[in-house]
Amino acid sequence: MGMETMVFFNIGAVEVSARVAPAAAGDAGQRMPLMADLRHMHVIDPKTTTFFSRPTPICARRGSARARRRAATRHAIRPSAIAPAPRVSDNRH
């Protein structure tokens, strides 16, 4: 997959990891804002390995491309909903 940086953070008691572009991540241990694009998110239950997909909003299933884009951006996770101090792990090879 090329160069990538993994960011680890907590949502409540659950540790979550995210793959980000190297330029998007700060230094290890640095606090940083985080916003997830749910159009590119994969959620997997580690106990059952069940894959969860986000249902497409009705307005995105029918209507214009503009309506689909607006619907997609409404489902973003805001930085305030995520733990304030993610750990950054640099996995460059």
C-alpha positions in Angstrom: 0.0 0.0 0.0 3.0 2.3 0.0 3.9 4.8 2.7 1.3 5.0 5.4 0.9 6.2 9.0 -1.3 4.5 11.5 -3.0 6.6 14.1 -4.4 5.0 17.3 -7.1 6.6 19.4 -9.8 5.7 21.9 -13.6 6.1 21.6 -14.7 5.4 25.1 -13.0 2.1 26.1 -12.5 1.0 22.5 -9.2 1.5 20.8 -9.5 2.4 17.1 -6.8 2.6 14.4 -6.8 4.7 11.3 -4.5 4.7 8.2 -3.7 8.2 7.1 -1.4 9.9 4.6 2.0 10.6 6.2 1.5 14.4 5.7 -1.8 14.2 7.7 -0.3 12.9 10.9 1.7 14.8 13.5 4.6 13.6 15.6 4.4 10.6 17.9 2.4 11.5 21.0 1.2 14.8 19.5 -2.4 15.9 20.0 -4.2 16.3 16.7 -7.7 16.9 15.5 -9.3 13.9 13.7 -12.2 13.8 11.3 -13.3 10.5 9.7 -14.7 10.3 6.2 -17.4 7.6 6.6 -17.4 7.0 2.9 -14.0 5.4 3.3 -14.4 3.8 6.7 -14.5 0.0 7.5 -15.9 -1.1 10.8 -15.2 -4.7 11.9 -16.3 -6.4 15.1 -13.1 -8.1 16.3 -15.0 -10.8 18.2 -17.2 -11.9 15.4 -15.3 -10.4 12.4 -18.6 -9.0 11.2 -18.2 -6.1 8.7 -20.6 -3.2 9.3 -21.4 -0.9 6.4 -23.1 2.5 6.7 -26.6 2.5 5.2 -27.0 4.9 2.3 -29.3 7.7 3.2 -32.5 7.8 1.2 -31.7 11.2 -0.3 -28.4 9.8 -1.6 -30.1 6.8 -3.2 -32.2 9.0 -5.3 -31.6 12.5 -6.4 -28.8 14.6 -7.7 -25.0 14.1 -7.2 -25.1 17.3 -5.1 -27.7 15.6 -2.7 -25.5 12.6 -2.5 -22.4 14.6 -1.6 -24.3 16.6 1.0 -25.6 13.4 2.6 -22.2 11.9 2.7 -20.7 14.9 4.6 -23.4 14.9 7.2 -22.2 11.6 8.6 -18.7 12.7 9.4 -17.4 12.1 13.0 -16.5 15.4 14.5 -13.2 15.8 16.4 -15.1 16.5 19.6 -16.5 13.0 19.5 -13.0 11.4 19.5 -10.4 11.1 22.3 -8.2 14.1 22.5 -4.7 12.6 22.3 -4.2 9.9 19.6 -0.9 8.1 19.4 0.8 8.2 16.1 2.8 5.2 14.8 5.0 5.8 11.8 5.0 2.5 9.7 7.0 3.8 6.8 8.9 1.1 4.9 
